[in-house]
Amino acid sequence: ELFLVEHKSIVKESTYLFTIQFAKKHILPKISNKRIDSFTALDCQKLVNQWAESFNSFQKTKGITQQVFDYAIKMDIIADNPMRKVKLPKKKENMNQDNKFYNTDELKLFFDCVKDYGNLKFLAFFRLLAFTGMRKGEALALEWTDIDFEKRIVHITKGVILNEHQTPIISTTKTKKSVRSVSVDTETIEILKRWKIKQAKDLMCIGINSSNKSQFLFTY
């Protein structure tokens, strides 16, 4: 808890929230009942080996735990960091890596299904993800002013994250390099135009004027 106070003041909110999530899910269930000054290098090696068996992001969990030990050194609670003596196991090769992505035929079938489903918002959302490569959080943060219909360009400058109360908030992009402008095809632009018109009608029916400059593309 002391580490998190300092950590929150020096990192982006998304990084802070990521740290809390990993701590609650992977770190504290394993070691919250053990005094930090009782850890040996062997304890830490066994811990990292267990994480490596369980999930692919074990290096991040090891890194967070290592930072907490470093903080304990700074606070004169321990003399050295046993987590820094750990040898990282090799990541397991994922034999099904290709299955994470749609090929051209699968993507075409997917969009045929989305069109048949008849939800224009879903079609616009997944079309942007597929044809720009943007993250879903970046798509959820898009405002209509980020779309240049004439030049067929989408400007990506921000993202949506969940805060510590699990409430969606607007944040910066994941990295500085993530701020970018992406060209899109004519069909995607036409789908977005249709969605903008339908969204305006839907919102008007419940008394919301969507013509303000900060209107998001995708809301609920």
Disulfide bonds with the S-S distance in Angstrom:
none
